[in-house]
Amino acid sequence: MQGSRLFVGNLNYSVGKEQLKELFSPFGEVLDVKIIENKGFGFVEMSTQVEAEKAKKELNNTYFFGRNISVDEARSAKSQHRGGKRPQRRY
């Protein structure tokens, strides 16, 4: 793992920022929590990479608010494949 930012998927839509922060706090300092409304996922930023790795290991596939959540390293927007057709080159 290279960063301290985690992707948290399969969240129950009723989960709030404080609840997610409380879940991750035992593994270190939580710097930021973002939940994407009505999408069932969010992001948690820990203060160090070591804390993020520990949280990922301990929380991935655990039961939280009625769902098994997935926790993984967040990818940067640049590294994500956006799918669809490549734009045609015009000569």
C-alpha positions, 0 to 999 in steps of 0.5 A: 500500500502506498497511501493513507487514503482508503476506499470503503464500499458497500456502505449502508446508505444510513451510515454517517461521517461520524459513524464511519470515523468511529469505526476507523478510530481504533486503528489511528488518527482519522484525518478525513471522512467523505461519504458519497451520498446515495452511492454506498461508498466513501473514503477515509484518510488515516494519518499514516500509511501504517494505520491505513494498512492496519485498518484495511486488514482488520475491517475489510469484509466486516459486518457494519450496519447490516452489510459486509463492507469492503475496505481497500486502498483508494486509487487516484482519479488518474489511475482509474480506468473510465471505460467507454470508447477512446476518442477518435484521433482527427488528422 
